Amino acid sequence: MNTKNIDSRTWGILSVLIAGFSWGLMEIFVRALISLGFRPVDIAAMRALGAALILGSSFGLFYRDAFKLKLRDIWCMAGCGIISIIFFNIC
């Protein structure tokens, strides 16, 4: 989708609708995975890994500058990004 032809208000509304739809759709997959014997912690880890792969690929293709980090900022990226997301998903 080319977002340059869509005004920011419409893009914002569309983004919220897609996020809500995706959040509700997640329940179907969670129930299926639980019935297959996965624990909630396993599902949270798979969800975080899946999101990292999708976002990482998307940003790698379209927003390469987002991956430019200064060496001194890596600890903040790891602490706030990775560790907080893991604890959020587990809790």
Z-matrix of the N, CA and C atoms (Angstrom, degrees):
N
C 1 1.460
C 2 1.518 1 108.61
N 3 1.282 2 117.05 1 133.06
C 4 1.459 3 122.05 2 178.55
C 5 1.527 4 108.38 3 -90.27
N 6 1.329 5 116.17 4 107.64
C 7 1.466 6 120.69 5 -176.25
C 8 1.522 7 112.93 6 -79.51
N 9 1.322 8 117.88 7 -8.63
C 10 1.461 9 120.20 8 -178.95
C 11 1.523 10 111.56 9 -71.32
N 12 1.327 11 118.31 10 -21.76
C 13 1.454 12 121.99 11 -179.73
C 14 1.529 13 112.58 12 -91.49
N 15 1.322 14 117.44 13 -3.16
C 16 1.460 15 122.28 14 -178.43
C 17 1.521 16 108.29 15 -108.81
N 18 1.328 17 118.17 16 131.42
C 19 1.459 18 119.85 17 178.99
C 20 1.530 19 110.23 18 -69.47
N 21 1.313 20 116.71 19 160.93
C 22 1.460 21 121.64 20 -172.34
C 23 1.523 22 112.65 21 -64.52
N 24 1.312 23 118.57 22 -33.95
C 25 1.468 24 120.45 23 179.78
C 26 1.524 25 110.39 24 -66.81
N 27 1.326 26 116.58 25 -45.87
C 28 1.462 27 120.29 26 178.79
C 29 1.520 28 110.64 27 -64.02
N 30 1.329 29 116.86 28 -42.37
C 31 1.465 30 120.49 29 178.94
C 32 1.528 31 110.64 30 -63.14
N 33 1.329 32 118.18 31 -38.44
C 34 1.462 33 121.46 32 177.69
C 35 1.515 34 112.24 33 -63.92
N 36 1.317 35 116.85 34 -45.39
C 37 1.472 36 121.12 35 178.68
C 38 1.520 37 110.30 36 -63.44
N 39 1.322 38 116.56 37 -44.28
C 40 1.459 39 120.95 38 179.25
C 41 1.528 40 111.27 39 -62.56
N 42 1.304 41 117.16 40 -39.80
C 43 1.466 42 121.22 41 178.78
C 44 1.527 43 111.58 42 -63.43
N 45 1.321 44 117.08 43 -42.07
C 46 1.460 45 121.01 44 179.03
C 47 1.525 46 110.39 45 -65.31
N 48 1.326 47 117.71 46 -42.16
C 49 1.459 48 121.21 47 178.82
C 50 1.528 49 111.79 48 -63.93
N 51 1.311 50 116.89 49 -42.91
C 52 1.468 51 120.33 50 178.25
C 53 1.525 52 110.69 51 -64.41
N 54 1.327 53 117.24 52 -41.56
C 55 1.470 54 120.86 53 179.04
C 56 1.525 55 110.96 54 -63.25
N 57 1.321 56 117.18 55 -43.66
C 58 1.465 57 120.61 56 178.50
C 59 1.514 58 112.11 57 -64.11
N 60 1.316 59 116.72 58 -42.01
C 61 1.454 60 121.17 59 177.74
C 62 1.526 61 110.67 60 -62.34
N 63 1.325 62 116.29 61 -43.90
C 64 1.463 63 120.87 62 -179.79
C 65 1.529 64 111.28 63 -64.97
N 66 1.317 65 116.59 64 -40.12
C 67 1.468 66 120.90 65 179.43
C 68 1.529 67 110.06 66 -62.81
N 69 1.320 68 117.22 67 -42.60
C 70 1.458 69 120.49 68 178.84
C 71 1.516 70 112.36 69 -69.86
N 72 1.314 71 117.42 70 -35.37
C 73 1.455 72 122.63 71 179.71
C 74 1.524 73 111.55 72 -67.07
N 75 1.301 74 116.48 73 -26.02
C 76 1.459 75 121.60 74 -178.27
C 77 1.528 76 111.76 75 -59.15
N 78 1.319 77 118.38 76 -31.82
C 79 1.465 78 122.49 77 -178.02
C 80 1.529 79 111.61 78 -60.04
N 81 1.318 80 116.93 79 -35.78
C 82 1.466 81 120.46 80 179.09
C 83 1.527 82 109.88 81 -61.19
N 84 1.309 83 116.43 82 -45.46
C 85 1.455 84 120.69 83 -178.91
C 86 1.526 85 111.75 84 -70.44
N 87 1.325 86 117.31 85 -37.88
C 88 1.464 87 120.78 86 179.68
C 89 1.523 88 110.36 87 -63.06
N 90 1.301 89 117.12 88 -45.32
C 91 1.473 90 119.90 89 178.87
C 92 1.521 91 111.45 90 -62.12
N 93 1.325 92 116.84 91 -42.22
C 94 1.466 93 120.30 92 179.42
C 95 1.526 94 111.14 93 -64.36
N 96 1.320 95 117.16 94 -42.10
C 97 1.458 96 120.40 95 -179.40
C 98 1.523 97 111.77 96 -68.66
N 99 1.326 98 117.48 97 -37.47
C 100 1.473 99 120.26 98 177.25
C 101 1.521 100 110.03 99 -65.55
N 102 1.325 101 117.04 100 -39.44
C 103 1.471 102 119.47 101 178.78
C 104 1.532 103 111.31 102 -66.93
N 105 1.318 104 117.85 103 -22.34
C 106 1.465 105 121.70 104 176.28
C 107 1.530 106 112.48 105 -85.50
N 108 1.332 107 116.93 106 -3.01
C 109 1.458 108 120.78 107 175.34
C 110 1.524 109 115.46 108 102.40
N 111 1.319 110 117.95 109 5.64
C 112 1.466 111 119.79 110 177.70
C 113 1.519 112 109.95 111 -75.44
N 114 1.332 113 115.85 112 144.63
C 115 1.454 114 121.79 113 176.21
C 116 1.521 115 109.11 114 -86.38
N 117 1.336 116 117.84 115 158.60
C 118 1.468 117 119.84 116 178.07
C 119 1.530 118 113.74 117 -56.77
N 120 1.332 119 117.22 118 -34.91
C 121 1.463 120 120.29 119 178.83
C 122 1.533 121 109.87 120 -65.90
N 123 1.330 122 116.81 121 -39.06
C 124 1.466 123 120.77 122 177.45
C 125 1.525 124 110.60 123 -62.82
N 126 1.319 125 116.10 124 -42.75
C 127 1.462 126 121.22 125 -179.25
C 128 1.529 127 110.64 126 -65.39
N 129 1.324 128 116.23 127 -40.52
C 130 1.470 129 120.04 128 178.02
C 131 1.523 130 110.55 129 -63.16
N 132 1.320 131 116.80 130 -40.41
C 133 1.465 132 120.41 131 178.95
C 134 1.521 133 110.60 132 -65.95
N 135 1.326 134 117.17 133 -41.95
C 136 1.468 135 120.24 134 178.59
C 137 1.523 136 110.94 135 -64.60
N 138 1.320 137 116.01 136 -38.87
C 139 1.466 138 119.93 137 179.44
C 140 1.526 139 111.24 138 -65.37
N 141 1.320 140 116.62 139 -43.29
C 142 1.469 141 120.51 140 178.88
C 143 1.526 142 110.79 141 -65.78
N 144 1.331 143 117.21 142 -41.57
C 145 1.456 144 120.66 143 178.88
C 146 1.528 145 110.91 144 -65.62
N 147 1.327 146 116.66 145 -42.92
C 148 1.460 147 120.34 146 178.26
C 149 1.520 148 112.05 147 -61.94
N 150 1.311 149 116.43 148 -43.99
C 151 1.466 150 120.51 149 178.73
C 152 1.530 151 110.63 150 -63.93
N 153 1.336 152 117.05 151 -41.01
C 154 1.468 153 120.27 152 179.25
C 155 1.526 154 110.62 153 -63.47
N 156 1.325 155 116.81 154 -40.89
C 157 1.464 156 119.52 155 179.52
C 158 1.522 157 111.86 156 -66.82
N 159 1.324 158 117.08 157 -43.81
C 160 1.465 159 120.57 158 -179.39
C 161 1.529 160 110.81 159 -66.76
N 162 1.330 161 116.51 160 -48.76
C 163 1.466 162 119.37 161 -179.51
C 164 1.518 163 111.75 162 -67.54
N 165 1.327 164 116.73 163 -40.73
C 166 1.455 165 119.89 164 178.97
C 167 1.521 166 112.03 165 -62.25
N 168 1.323 167 116.37 166 -42.43
C 169 1.470 168 120.43 167 178.02
C 170 1.522 169 110.91 168 -65.42
N 171 1.329 170 116.44 169 -45.22
C 172 1.461 171 120.55 170 -179.46
C 173 1.521 172 111.61 171 -61.64
N 174 1.321 173 115.92 172 -47.29
C 175 1.458 174 119.45 173 -179.98
C 176 1.522 175 110.66 174 -68.18
N 177 1.330 176 117.27 175 -34.92
C 178 1.454 177 119.96 176 178.00
C 179 1.517 178 112.46 177 -64.36
N 180 1.317 179 116.67 178 -33.65
C 181 1.461 180 120.56 179 179.97
C 182 1.524 181 113.21 180 -81.94
N 183 1.333 182 116.29 181 -41.42
C 184 1.459 183 119.94 182 -170.06
C 185 1.532 184 115.04 183 -108.70
N 186 1.323 185 118.28 184 -25.67
C 187 1.466 186 121.43 185 -175.40
C 188 1.529 187 110.10 186 -133.69
N 189 1.305 188 117.16 187 62.22
C 190 1.469 189 121.20 188 -176.29
C 191 1.526 190 112.93 189 -57.68
N 192 1.321 191 117.71 190 -30.36
C 193 1.460 192 120.45 191 -179.02
C 194 1.522 193 112.40 192 -64.09
N 195 1.334 194 117.86 193 -21.02
C 196 1.464 195 120.92 194 -179.84
C 197 1.525 196 111.47 195 -66.28
N 198 1.326 197 117.63 196 -21.13
C 199 1.462 198 120.99 197 -179.50
C 200 1.523 199 113.57 198 -88.50
N 201 1.307 200 117.77 199 -3.21
C 202 1.455 201 120.11 200 179.33
C 203 1.522 202 109.29 201 -78.47
N 204 1.328 203 115.18 202 116.46
C 205 1.458 204 121.92 203 -178.18
C 206 1.518 205 109.63 204 -127.40
N 207 1.288 206 115.22 205 145.74
C 208 1.458 207 119.58 206 171.63
C 209 1.525 208 107.51 207 -83.32
N 210 1.296 209 116.94 208 145.10
C 211 1.457 210 121.95 209 -177.40
C 212 1.528 211 111.92 210 -55.98
N 213 1.318 212 117.05 211 -36.67
C 214 1.470 213 120.71 212 -178.43
C 215 1.532 214 112.61 213 -70.71
N 216 1.340 215 118.45 214 -15.99
C 217 1.463 216 121.85 215 -178.37
C 218 1.527 217 113.78 216 -96.11
N 219 1.324 218 117.80 217 -1.99
C 220 1.463 219 120.74 218 -176.91
C 221 1.529 220 111.30 219 -64.33
N 222 1.321 221 118.67 220 -38.46
C 223 1.468 222 120.46 221 -179.58
C 224 1.523 223 110.77 222 -61.80
N 225 1.325 224 116.80 223 -38.19
C 226 1.465 225 120.78 224 179.18
C 227 1.529 226 110.27 225 -68.92
N 228 1.300 227 116.26 226 -40.34
C 229 1.467 228 120.94 227 177.13
C 230 1.519 229 110.40 228 -61.05
N 231 1.306 230 117.06 229 -46.52
C 232 1.464 231 121.06 230 -179.73
C 233 1.524 232 111.01 231 -65.69
N 234 1.323 233 116.75 232 -45.17
C 235 1.464 234 119.84 233 -177.49
C 236 1.514 235 113.45 234 -68.13
N 237 1.295 236 116.06 235 -51.45
C 238 1.470 237 120.22 236 -176.61
C 239 1.521 238 112.39 237 -79.13
N 240 1.300 239 117.18 238 -33.89
C 241 1.457 240 120.28 239 -175.83
C 242 1.510 241 113.10 240 -84.70
N 243 1.304 242 116.04 241 -65.21
C 244 1.459 243 120.30 242 -171.42
C 245 1.523 244 112.19 243 -75.97
N 246 1.318 245 117.39 244 -54.68
C 247 1.461 246 120.68 245 -174.41
C 248 1.527 247 111.83 246 -64.69
N 249 1.324 248 117.97 247 -43.25
C 250 1.471 249 119.39 248 -178.85
C 251 1.529 250 111.73 249 -66.61
N 252 1.314 251 117.73 250 -35.22
C 253 1.464 252 120.45 251 178.04
C 254 1.519 253 110.27 252 -67.46
N 255 1.316 254 117.70 253 -41.28
C 256 1.466 255 120.69 254 178.29
C 257 1.528 256 110.48 255 -61.14
N 258 1.324 257 117.85 256 -48.71
C 259 1.467 258 120.06 257 179.82
C 260 1.519 259 112.28 258 -66.22
N 261 1.313 260 117.65 259 -36.25
C 262 1.473 261 120.88 260 176.66
C 263 1.517 262 110.55 261 -61.06
N 264 1.316 263 117.52 262 -45.97
C 265 1.459 264 121.31 263 -178.73
C 266 1.523 265 112.38 264 -68.77
N 267 1.305 266 117.49 265 -36.64
C 268 1.467 267 119.63 266 179.44
C 269 1.530 268 110.77 267 -70.73
N 270 1.327 269 116.63 268 -42.67
C 271 1.470 270 119.54 269 -178.89
C 272 1.513 271 111.12 270 -73.39
